[in-house]
Amino acid sequence: MDPYAALRFREFNIFMLVRFAMVFAWSMQFIVIEWQVYSMTKDPLSLGVIGLMEVIPAVSTALFAGHIVDQKEKRNLLVKCILGFSVISFGLFILSLPSILAQTATQNILYGIYFLVFLGGIVRAFLGPTIFSLIALIVPKRIYPNAATWSSTTYQLAAVLGPALAGFSISWFGVHWSMCLIFGFSVLALTFLFQISKKPIMNPKIGEPVFQSLKEGLKFVFGSKAIFGALTLDMIAVLFGGAIALLPIYAQDILHVGAEGFGILRAAPAVGAALMMFGSTRFPLHKNAGKKLLLAVFGFGICIIVFGLSTSFWLSVVALFVSGGVDGVSMIIRQTILQLKTPDNMRGRVASVNSMFVGSSNELGAFESGVTAKLMGTVTAVVFGGTMTLITVGITAFVSPTFRKLDLQKDVEEHEESA
């Protein structure tokens, strides 16, 4: 297949600009919040609370969000999601005003930040399924695997630059003006989005009762061994491998590298993932996808253990870089499975279940890391998480030979022939 096939569609290029701007803003915002909260509290548990405040609404509204996404026009729904994010970013900008910080009790500032993060979790519950569904309406089916790779690459590239700029921006301009920059990127995303036309609603069951709709979505996911296996494996790995949430502690108290070093550490995994994804556009991962996914998650666990034990800044950077590379393999394979195996009329609901399994496990992983760091100590918590990831891979490979033998080459060929 042409490695640039998806890029030959104008609206897909615009879509990638929108996704880049949003992921850049969101990842930068999360880093700035982490830095501000830990600087105010010096408590690792407070970092876990940030994740918990986002995951509670994201999980509790995810299935309902998937139902809404399948029932509504996708472009306008994405407009509303970005508007919601813009309001939250502006609220954080106000909370970070020097005059507000000076005149308001620290505890009240924390409550305000947690509340806005909570609202962000609701927005995110709708954002992921909407983006996933919109891709399928922009490019033809034969392009899905290539589009999934480029979309994931865009995500990772933004995830590289967002955290990196966050670290430098905090150092150069401070938290307040960093929040202003984040708000600007959300406005930029909204501007690009209006250049994409409205799309048809593919669900033939408009007005279907909510519970019936949710039941069908869950039944489909749990009945698909490929989808359910990929989501479960990635969820558990991310849940126990959430060392990224503890990076402010490593940067400030273990490696002593300050805000700029923090930005480099935070960006390292995404740099590795982005490079891996660029490579995968020329060397697809469809063949023996199950084995490759298991090996990728196993490698991720090893990298997390190395990072946890490291006291060298550059060794830590390398470990995180490699972890991002193997995680990029995992993401590409998972997104390809979802795009190839999901019917058009169920994309919103399947993506919502995906966000519950994988997206929310990032925040649950942050909470788990914060709690275990509080109980065990930071280094022990990270090593424990990496070890649990390795155990998860071993169990999955042993109990699910069907998943281990998963190969997507035939699915890709069928989509190309049907085009």
LOLUM-356849 format. One line per field, with one value per residue (C-alpha): x, y, z; residue number from 1; chain; residue in one letter. Coordinates in Angstrom, 1 decimal, m for minus. Each point is the difference from the previous one (the first is absolute). Example, Ala and Ser with C-alpha at 12.3 -4.5 7.8 and 13.67 -1.06 7.14 Angstrom:
<pts>
u <- (12.3 | 1.4);
v <- (m4.5 | 3.4);
w <- (7.8 | m0.7);
num <- (1 | 2);
cadena <- (A | A);
residuo <- (A | S);
</pts>
This chain:
<pts>
u <- (0.0 | 1.0 | 1.6 | m1.5 | m3.4 | m2.0 | 2.0 | m1.4 | m3.4 | m0.3 | m2.4 | 2.2 | 2.9 | m2.2 | m1.2 | 3.6 | 0.6 | m3.0 | 1.1 | 3.6 | m1.2 | m2.3 | 2.4 | 2.7 | m2.1 | m1.4 | 3.4 | 1.6 | m2.8 | 0.3 | 3.7 | m0.4 | m2.7 | 2.2 | 2.9 | m2.1 | m1.8 | 3.2 | 1.8 | m2.9 | m0.3 | 3.2 | m2.2 | 0.1 | m3.6 | m1.2 | 1.3 | m2.1 | m3.1 | 0.4 | m0.4 | m2.9 | m1.8 | 0.1 | m0.7 | m3.1 | m2.1 | 1.7 | m0.9 | m3.5 | m1.1 | 1.9 | m2.7 | m2.6 | 2.4 | 0.4 | m3.7 | m0.3 | 2.9 | m1.6 | m3.3 | 1.4 | 1.9 | 3.7 | 1.5 | m2.3 | 0.4 | 3.7 | m0.5 | m1.9 | 2.8 | 2.7 | m2.1 | m0.3 | 3.7 | 0.6 | m2.3 | 2.0 | 3.4 | m1.2 | m1.1 | 3.4 | 1.6 | m2.1 | 0.9 | 3.7 | m0.1 | 2.7 | m2.5 | m2.4 | 2.8 | 1.2 | m3.5 | m1.6 | 0.7 | 2.1 | m2.7 | m2.7 | 2.3 | 0.4 | m3.7 | m0.5 | 2.6 | m1.5 | m3.5 | 1.2 | 1.9 | m3.3 | m1.8 | 2.8 | m0.7 | m3.6 | 1.2 | 2.5 | m2.7 | m1.5 | 3.2 | 1.6 | m3.1 | m0.7 | 3.5 | 0.0 | m3.3 | 0.9 | 3.1 | m2.2 | m2.2 | 3.0 | 1.9 | m1.3 | 0.2 | 3.0 | 2.0 | m1.0 | 3.3 | 2.1 | m2.2 | 0.2 | 3.8 | 0.2 | m2.6 | 1.9 | 3.2 | m1.5 | m1.2 | 3.5 | 1.7 | m2.2 | 0.6 | 3.7 | m0.1 | m2.7 | 1.8 | 3.4 | m1.4 | m1.8 | 3.3 | 1.8 | m3.1 | m0.2 | 3.7 | m0.2 | m3.4 | m1.5 | m3.2 | m2.4 | 1.2 | 0.4 | m3.7 | m0.7 | 2.0 | m2.1 | m3.2 | 1.3 | 0.6 | m3.6 | m1.2 | 2.3 | m1.5 | m3.5 | 1.0 | 1.4 | m3.0 | m2.5 | 1.8 | m1.3 | m3.6 | m2.8 | m0.2 | m3.0 | m1.1 | 0.7 | m2.2 | m3.3 | m1.5 | m0.4 | m2.1 | 0.8 | m0.5 | 3.3 | 0.2 | m0.7 | 2.7 | 2.5 | m0.8 | 0.7 | 3.3 | 1.3 | m1.2 | 2.0 | 3.2 | 0.0 | m0.9 | 3.0 | 3.1 | 2.3 | m1.4 | m0.6 | 3.4 | 1.8 | m1.9 | 0.5 | 3.7 | 0.7 | m2.2 | 1.8 | 3.4 | m0.8 | m1.6 | 3.1 | 2.5 | m1.1 | 3.4 | m0.4 | m2.3 | 2.9 | 2.4 | m0.3 | 1.4 | 2.9 | 0.7 | m0.1 | 1.2 | 1.8 | 1.8 | 0.0 | m0.4 | m2.6 | m2.8 | 2.0 | 1.2 | m3.6 | m1.1 | 2.7 | m1.0 | m3.7 | 0.6 | 2.4 | m2.7 | m1.9 | 3.1 | 0.6 | m3.6 | m0.1 | 3.2 | m1.4 | m3.3 | 1.7 | 1.9 | m3.1 | m1.5 | 2.6 | 0.2 | m3.6 | m0.6 | m3.0 | 1.7 | 0.3 | m1.7 | m0.7 | 3.6 | 1.3 | m2.5 | 1.1 | 3.7 | m0.6 | m1.8 | 2.7 | 2.7 | m2.0 | 0.1 | 3.8 | 0.5 | m2.1 | 2.1 | 3.2 | m1.3 | m1.1 | 3.4 | 2.0 | 1.7 | 1.6 | m2.0 | 1.0 | m0.5 | m3.5 | m0.6 | 1.1 | m2.2 | m3.0 | 0.9 | 0.0 | m3.2 | m1.7 | 1.2 | m1.4 | m3.2 | m0.3 | m0.1 | m2.7 | m2.1 | 0.2 | m1.0 | m2.8 | m1.4 | 0.3 | m2.0 | m2.7 | m0.3 | m0.1 | m2.2 | m2.6 | m3.2 | m0.7 | m3.2 | 1.8 | 3.1 | m1.0 | m0.9 | 3.0 | 2.3 | m1.7 | 0.8 | 3.5 | 0.3 | m1.3 | 2.6 | 3.0 | m0.4 | m1.3 | 2.6 | 2.6 | m1.8 | m0.6 | 3.7 | 0.9 | m2.2 | 1.5 | 3.5 | m0.7 | m1.5 | 2.8 | 2.7 | m1.6 | 0.0 | 3.2 | 2.1 | 0.4 | 2.6 | m1.6 | m3.4 | 1.4 | 1.9 | m3.2 | m2.0 | 2.5 | 0.1 | m3.8 | 0.0 | 2.4 | m2.2 | m3.1 | 1.7 | 1.0 | m3.5 | m1.6 | 2.3 | m0.6 | m3.8 | m0.9 | 1.7 | m2.6 | 1.1 | 3.6 | m0.6 | m1.9 | 0.9 | m1.6 | 1.5 | m3.2 | m2.2 | 2.1 | m0.1 | m3.8 | m0.5 | 2.3 | m2.0 | m3.4 | 1.1);
v <- (0.0 | 3.6 | 1.2 | 3.5 | m1.2 | 1.7 | 3.3 | 0.3 | 1.0 | 3.7 | m0.4 | m2.6 | 2.4 | 2.6 | m2.6 | m0.7 | 3.7 | 0.0 | m3.1 | 1.3 | 3.3 | m1.7 | m2.7 | 2.6 | 2.2 | m2.8 | m1.6 | 3.3 | 0.9 | m3.2 | 0.5 | 3.6 | m1.1 | m2.8 | 2.4 | 2.6 | m2.4 | m1.9 | 3.4 | 1.1 | m3.3 | m2.0 | m3.0 | m2.9 | m0.9 | 3.4 | m1.1 | m3.1 | 2.1 | 1.9 | m3.3 | m1.1 | 3.3 | m0.5 | m3.8 | 0.1 | 2.0 | m1.5 | m3.5 | 0.8 | 1.8 | m2.0 | m2.4 | 2.7 | 2.2 | m2.9 | m0.2 | 3.8 | m0.1 | m2.8 | 2.1 | 3.4 | 1.7 | m0.3 | 3.3 | 2.2 | m2.3 | 0.4 | 3.8 | m0.2 | m2.1 | 2.5 | 2.9 | m1.9 | m0.5 | 3.7 | 1.1 | m2.3 | 1.3 | 3.6 | m0.9 | m1.4 | 3.2 | 2.0 | m2.2 | 0.4 | 3.8 | 1.2 | 2.1 | m2.9 | m2.3 | 2.7 | 0.7 | m3.4 | m2.9 | m2.9 | m2.5 | 2.1 | 0.3 | m3.8 | m0.6 | 2.3 | m1.8 | m3.4 | 1.2 | 1.2 | m3.3 | m1.8 | 2.0 | m0.9 | m3.6 | 0.5 | 1.7 | m2.7 | m2.7 | 1.5 | 1.2 | m3.5 | m1.7 | 3.0 | 0.1 | m3.7 | 0.1 | 3.0 | m1.6 | m2.7 | 2.6 | 1.9 | m2.8 | m3.1 | m3.4 | m1.2 | 2.9 | m0.8 | m1.7 | 2.7 | 2.7 | m1.6 | 0.0 | 3.7 | 1.0 | m1.8 | 1.6 | 3.4 | m0.7 | m1.1 | 2.9 | 2.4 | m2.0 | 0.6 | 3.7 | 0.7 | m1.3 | 1.3 | 3.5 | m0.2 | m0.5 | 2.8 | 2.3 | m0.4 | 0.8 | 3.0 | 1.5 | m1.6 | m2.0 | 2.9 | 0.9 | m3.7 | m0.4 | 3.0 | m1.8 | m3.2 | 2.0 | 1.4 | m3.4 | m1.1 | 3.1 | m1.0 | m3.5 | 1.4 | 2.2 | m2.9 | m2.2 | 2.3 | m0.9 | m3.5 | m0.5 | m1.6 | m3.8 | m2.4 | m2.0 | m3.6 | m1.5 | m1.3 | m0.2 | 3.7 | 0.4 | m3.5 | m0.3 | 0.8 | m3.3 | m2.1 | 1.9 | m0.4 | m3.7 | m0.6 | 1.9 | m2.0 | m3.3 | 0.7 | 1.0 | m3.0 | m2.3 | 1.0 | m1.9 | 2.3 | 3.2 | m1.1 | m1.6 | 3.1 | 2.3 | m2.2 | m0.5 | 3.7 | 1.1 | m2.1 | 0.9 | 3.8 | m0.4 | m1.5 | 1.8 | 3.5 | 1.2 | 3.1 | 1.5 | 0.0 | 1.9 | 3.3 | m1.9 | m1.5 | 3.4 | 2.0 | m2.5 | m2.9 | 1.2 | 3.7 | 1.3 | 2.7 | 1.1 | m0.3 | m3.5 | m0.9 | 1.1 | m2.3 | m2.9 | 0.5 | 0.3 | m3.0 | m2.7 | 1.9 | 0.6 | m3.7 | m0.7 | 2.6 | m1.4 | m3.5 | 1.1 | 1.8 | m3.2 | m2.1 | 2.0 | m1.8 | m3.3 | m0.9 | m2.0 | m2.0 | m3.4 | m2.0 | 2.9 | m2.0 | m1.0 | 3.5 | 1.5 | m2.4 | 0.7 | 3.7 | 0.1 | m2.3 | 2.4 | 2.9 | m1.8 | m0.5 | 3.7 | 1.1 | m2.1 | 1.5 | 3.5 | m0.7 | m1.2 | 2.7 | 2.8 | 1.3 | 2.7 | m1.2 | m3.7 | 1.0 | 1.9 | m3.0 | m2.4 | 2.3 | 0.5 | m3.8 | m0.4 | 2.4 | m1.8 | m3.4 | 1.8 | 1.5 | m3.5 | m0.9 | 3.0 | m0.5 | m3.6 | 0.7 | 2.9 | m2.2 | m2.7 | 2.4 | 1.7 | m3.4 | m1.9 | 2.7 | 0.6 | 3.6 | 0.1 | m1.0 | 2.1 | 2.5 | m2.8 | m2.1 | 3.1 | 0.8 | m3.5 | 0.5 | 3.3 | m1.8 | m2.8 | 1.8 | 3.8 | 0.0 | m2.5 | 2.8 | 1.9 | m3.1 | m0.8 | 3.5 | m0.6 | m3.5 | 1.4 | 2.9 | m2.4 | m2.6 | 2.7 | 1.3 | m3.5 | m1.6 | 2.9 | 1.4 | m2.4 | m3.1 | 1.1 | 0.3 | m3.3 | m1.7 | 1.4 | m1.2 | m3.5 | m0.2 | 0.9 | m2.9 | m2.4 | 1.2 | m0.8 | m3.4 | m0.9 | 1.4 | m2.0 | m3.2 | 0.1 | 1.5 | m1.8 | 1.4 | 3.5 | m1.0 | m1.3 | 3.1 | 1.2 | 3.0 | m0.5 | m1.7 | 2.8 | 2.7 | m1.9 | m0.4 | 3.8 | 0.8 | m2.4 | 1.4 | 3.6);
w <- (0.0 | m0.6 | 3.3 | m0.6 | m1.1 | 2.8 | m0.5 | m3.6 | 1.5 | 0.8 | 2.9 | 1.6 | 0.0 | 1.7 | 2.5 | 0.9 | 0.6 | 2.3 | 1.8 | 0.4 | 1.5 | 2.4 | 1.2 | 0.2 | 2.2 | 2.1 | 0.7 | 0.7 | 2.4 | 1.9 | 0.5 | 1.2 | 2.4 | 1.4 | 0.5 | 1.7 | 2.3 | 1.1 | 0.5 | 2.3 | 2.0 | m0.3 | 0.4 | m2.5 | 0.8 | m1.3 | m3.5 | 0.3 | 0.9 | m3.2 | m1.9 | 2.1 | m0.5 | m3.8 | m0.1 | 2.2 | m2.5 | m3.0 | 1.0 | 1.4 | m3.2 | m2.6 | m1.1 | m0.1 | m2.0 | m2.5 | m0.5 | m0.6 | m2.5 | m2.0 | m0.1 | m0.9 | m2.8 | 0.7 | m1.1 | 2.1 | 2.9 | m0.2 | m0.1 | 3.4 | 1.5 | m1.0 | 1.4 | 3.3 | 0.2 | m0.8 | 2.9 | 2.3 | m1.2 | 0.5 | 3.5 | 0.8 | m1.4 | 2.4 | 3.0 | m0.8 | 0.1 | 2.5 | 1.8 | 0.4 | 1.3 | 2.4 | 1.5 | 0.0 | 2.4 | m1.6 | 0.8 | m1.8 | m3.1 | 0.1 | 0.2 | m3.0 | m2.1 | 0.9 | m0.9 | m3.5 | m0.5 | 0.9 | m2.7 | m2.4 | 0.6 | m1.2 | m3.1 | m0.7 | 0.2 | m3.1 | m1.7 | m0.6 | m1.5 | m2.2 | m1.4 | m0.6 | m1.8 | m2.1 | m1.5 | m1.6 | m1.7 | m1.5 | m1.7 | m1.9 | 1.7 | m2.0 | 1.6 | 3.6 | 1.1 | m1.6 | 1.5 | 3.5 | m0.2 | m1.1 | 2.6 | 2.8 | m1.3 | 0.2 | 3.5 | 1.1 | m1.7 | 1.9 | 3.1 | m0.6 | m0.4 | 2.5 | 3.1 | m1.3 | m0.5 | 3.3 | 1.9 | m1.8 | 0.1 | 3.8 | 0.3 | m2.4 | 0.5 | 3.1 | 0.5 | m0.7 | m3.5 | m0.8 | 0.6 | m2.3 | m2.8 | 0.6 | m0.4 | m3.3 | m1.4 | 0.7 | m1.9 | m2.9 | m0.1 | m0.1 | m3.0 | m1.9 | 0.7 | m1.8 | m3.2 | 0.2 | m1.3 | 2.0 | m0.4 | m0.4 | 3.1 | m0.8 | 2.8 | m1.4 | 3.5 | 0.8 | 3.1 | 1.3 | 3.8 | 1.8 | 2.0 | m3.1 | m1.9 | 2.8 | 0.3 | m3.7 | 0.2 | 3.1 | m1.5 | m3.2 | 1.8 | 2.5 | m2.9 | m2.1 | 1.2 | m1.9 | 1.3 | 3.5 | 0.3 | m1.3 | 2.3 | 3.1 | m0.5 | m0.6 | 2.9 | 2.5 | m1.3 | 0.1 | 3.4 | 1.6 | m2.1 | 0.8 | 1.0 | m2.1 | 2.7 | 2.4 | m2.3 | 2.0 | 3.0 | m2.1 | m1.5 | 3.2 | 2.7 | m1.5 | m3.2 | 1.0 | m3.6 | 0.5 | m2.4 | m3.2 | 0.9 | 0.9 | m3.5 | m1.6 | 2.2 | m0.7 | m3.8 | m0.3 | m0.3 | m2.6 | m2.1 | 0.0 | m0.9 | m2.8 | m1.6 | 0.2 | m1.6 | m2.9 | m0.6 | 0.0 | m2.9 | m2.2 | 2.0 | 1.0 | 3.2 | m1.3 | m0.2 | 3.2 | 1.8 | 3.2 | 0.6 | m0.8 | 2.5 | 2.7 | m0.6 | m0.1 | 3.4 | 1.5 | m1.2 | 1.5 | 3.4 | m0.2 | m0.8 | 3.0 | 2.3 | m1.4 | 0.4 | 3.6 | 1.1 | m2.0 | 1.8 | m3.3 | m1.8 | m3.5 | 0.8 | 1.2 | m3.3 | m2.1 | 2.0 | m0.5 | m3.7 | m0.6 | 2.1 | m2.4 | m3.0 | 1.1 | 1.2 | m3.4 | m1.5 | 2.5 | m0.9 | m3.8 | 0.3 | 2.3 | m2.1 | m3.2 | 1.7 | 1.1 | m3.5 | m1.9 | 2.4 | 0.9 | m2.1 | m0.9 | 2.0 | 3.3 | m0.2 | 2.7 | 2.5 | m0.7 | 0.3 | 3.3 | 1.4 | m1.3 | 1.9 | 3.1 | m0.3 | m1.3 | 0.2 | 3.5 | 1.1 | m0.4 | 2.7 | 2.1 | m0.5 | 1.2 | 3.1 | 0.6 | m0.4 | 2.5 | 2.6 | m0.4 | 0.1 | 3.3 | 1.5 | m1.5 | m1.1 | m3.5 | m1.4 | 1.4 | m1.4 | m3.5 | 0.1 | 1.3 | m2.9 | m2.6 | 1.6 | 0.0 | m3.7 | m0.8 | 2.0 | m1.9 | m3.4 | 1.2 | 1.1 | m3.2 | m2.2 | 2.0 | 0.3 | m3.4 | m2.9 | m2.4 | 0.8 | m0.2 | m3.6 | m1.1 | m3.5 | m1.7 | m3.5 | m1.3 | 1.4 | m1.7 | m3.4 | 0.3 | 0.6 | m3.0 | m2.3 | 1.1 | m0.8);
num <- (1 | 2 | 3 | 4 | 5 | 6 | 7 | 8 | 9 | 10 | 11 | 12 | 13 | 14 | 15 | 16 | 17 | 18 | 19 | 20 | 21 | 22 | 23 | 24 | 25 | 26 | 27 | 28 | 29 | 30 | 31 | 32 | 33 | 34 | 35 | 36 | 37 | 38 | 39 | 40 | 41 | 42 | 43 | 44 | 45 | 46 | 47 | 48 | 49 | 50 | 51 | 52 | 53 | 54 | 55 | 56 | 57 | 58 | 59 | 60 | 61 | 62 | 63 | 64 | 65 | 66 | 67 | 68 | 69 | 70 | 71 | 72 | 73 | 74 | 75 | 76 | 77 | 78 | 79 | 80 | 81 | 82 | 83 | 84 | 85 | 86 | 87 | 88 | 89 | 90 | 91 | 92 | 93 | 94 | 95 | 96 | 97 | 98 | 99 | 100 | 101 | 102 | 103 | 104 | 105 | 106 | 107 | 108 | 109 | 110 | 111 | 112 | 113 | 114 | 115 | 116 | 117 | 118 | 119 | 120 | 121 | 122 | 123 | 124 | 125 | 126 | 127 | 128 | 129 | 130 | 131 | 132 | 133 | 134 | 135 | 136 | 137 | 138 | 139 | 140 | 141 | 142 | 143 | 144 | 145 | 146 | 147 | 148 | 149 | 150 | 151 | 152 | 153 | 154 | 155 | 156 | 157 | 158 | 159 | 160 | 161 | 162 | 163 | 164 | 165 | 166 | 167 | 168 | 169 | 170 | 171 | 172 | 173 | 174 | 175 | 176 | 177 | 178 | 179 | 180 | 181 | 182 | 183 | 184 | 185 | 186 | 187 | 188 | 189 | 190 | 191 | 192 | 193 | 194 | 195 | 196 | 197 | 198 | 199 | 200 | 201 | 202 | 203 | 204 | 205 | 206 | 207 | 208 | 209 | 210 | 211 | 212 | 213 | 214 | 215 | 216 | 217 | 218 | 219 | 220 | 221 | 222 | 223 | 224 | 225 | 226 | 227 | 228 | 229 | 230 | 231 | 232 | 233 | 234 | 235 | 236 | 237 | 238 | 239 | 240 | 241 | 242 | 243 | 244 | 245 | 246 | 247 | 248 | 249 | 250 | 251 | 252 | 253 | 254 | 255 | 256 | 257 | 258 | 259 | 260 | 261 | 262 | 263 | 264 | 265 | 266 | 267 | 268 | 269 | 270 | 271 | 272 | 273 | 274 | 275 | 276 | 277 | 278 | 279 | 280 | 281 | 282 | 283 | 284 | 285 | 286 | 287 | 288 | 289 | 290 | 291 | 292 | 293 | 294 | 295 | 296 | 297 | 298 | 299 | 300 | 301 | 302 | 303 | 304 | 305 | 306 | 307 | 308 | 309 | 310 | 311 | 312 | 313 | 314 | 315 | 316 | 317 | 318 | 319 | 320 | 321 | 322 | 323 | 324 | 325 | 326 | 327 | 328 | 329 | 330 | 331 | 332 | 333 | 334 | 335 | 336 | 337 | 338 | 339 | 340 | 341 | 342 | 343 | 344 | 345 | 346 | 347 | 348 | 349 | 350 | 351 | 352 | 353 | 354 | 355 | 356 | 357 | 358 | 359 | 360 | 361 | 362 | 363 | 364 | 365 | 366 | 367 | 368 | 369 | 370 | 371 | 372 | 373 | 374 | 375 | 376 | 377 | 378 | 379 | 380 | 381 | 382 | 383 | 384 | 385 | 386 | 387 | 388 | 389 | 390 | 391 | 392 | 393 | 394 | 395 | 396 | 397 | 398 | 399 | 400 | 401 | 402 | 403 | 404 | 405 | 406 | 407 | 408 | 409 | 410 | 411 | 412 | 413 | 414 | 415 | 416 | 417 | 418 | 419);
cadena <- (A | A | A | A | A | A | A | A | A | A | A | A | A | A | A | A | A | A | A | A | A | A | A | A | A | A | A | A | A | A | A | A | A | A | A | A | A | A | A | A | A | A | A | A | A | A | A | A | A | A | A | A | A | A | A | A | A | A | A | A | A | A | A | A | A | A | A | A | A | A | A | A | A | A | A | A | A | A | A | A | A | A | A | A | A | A | A | A | A | A | A | A | A | A | A | A | A | A | A | A | A | A | A | A | A | A | A | A | A | A | A | A | A | A | A | A | A | A | A | A | A | A | A | A | A | A | A | A | A | A | A | A | A | A | A | A | A | A | A | A | A | A | A | A | A | A | A | A | A | A | A | A | A | A | A | A | A | A | A | A | A | A | A | A | A | A | A | A | A | A | A | A | A | A | A | A | A | A | A | A | A | A | A | A | A | A | A | A | A | A | A | A | A | A | A | A | A | A | A | A | A | A | A | A | A | A | A | A | A | A | A | A | A | A | A | A | A | A | A | A | A | A | A | A | A | A | A | A | A | A | A | A | A | A | A | A | A | A | A | A | A | A | A | A | A | A | A | A | A | A | A | A | A | A | A | A | A | A | A | A | A | A | A | A | A | A | A | A | A | A | A | A | A | A | A | A | A | A | A | A | A | A | A | A | A | A | A | A | A | A | A | A | A | A | A | A | A | A | A | A | A | A | A | A | A | A | A | A | A | A | A | A | A | A | A | A | A | A | A | A | A | A | A | A | A | A | A | A | A | A | A | A | A | A | A | A | A | A | A | A | A | A | A | A | A | A | A | A | A | A | A | A | A | A | A | A | A | A | A | A | A | A | A | A | A | A | A | A | A | A | A | A | A | A | A | A | A | A | A | A | A | A | A | A | A | A | A | A | A | A | A | A | A | A | A | A | A | A | A | A | A | A | A | A | A | A | A | A | A | A | A | A | A | A | A | A | A | A | A);
residuo <- (M | D | P | Y | A | A | L | R | F | R | E | F | N | I | F | M | L | V | R | F | A | M | V | F | A | W | S | M | Q | F | I | V | I | E | W | Q | V | Y | S | M | T | K | D | P | L | S | L | G | V | I | G | L | M | E | V | I | P | A | V | S | T | A | L | F | A | G | H | I | V | D | Q | K | E | K | R | N | L | L | V | K | C | I | L | G | F | S | V | I | S | F | G | L | F | I | L | S | L | P | S | I | L | A | Q | T | A | T | Q | N | I | L | Y | G | I | Y | F | L | V | F | L | G | G | I | V | R | A | F | L | G | P | T | I | F | S | L | I | A | L | I | V | P | K | R | I | Y | P | N | A | A | T | W | S | S | T | T | Y | Q | L | A | A | V | L | G | P | A | L | A | G | F | S | I | S | W | F | G | V | H | W | S | M | C | L | I | F | G | F | S | V | L | A | L | T | F | L | F | Q | I | S | K | K | P | I | M | N | P | K | I | G | E | P | V | F | Q | S | L | K | E | G | L | K | F | V | F | G | S | K | A | I | F | G | A | L | T | L | D | M | I | A | V | L | F | G | G | A | I | A | L | L | P | I | Y | A | Q | D | I | L | H | V | G | A | E | G | F | G | I | L | R | A | A | P | A | V | G | A | A | L | M | M | F | G | S | T | R | F | P | L | H | K | N | A | G | K | K | L | L | L | A | V | F | G | F | G | I | C | I | I | V | F | G | L | S | T | S | F | W | L | S | V | V | A | L | F | V | S | G | G | V | D | G | V | S | M | I | I | R | Q | T | I | L | Q | L | K | T | P | D | N | M | R | G | R | V | A | S | V | N | S | M | F | V | G | S | S | N | E | L | G | A | F | E | S | G | V | T | A | K | L | M | G | T | V | T | A | V | V | F | G | G | T | M | T | L | I | T | V | G | I | T | A | F | V | S | P | T | F | R | K | L | D | L | Q | K | D | V | E | E | H | E | E | S | A);
</pts>
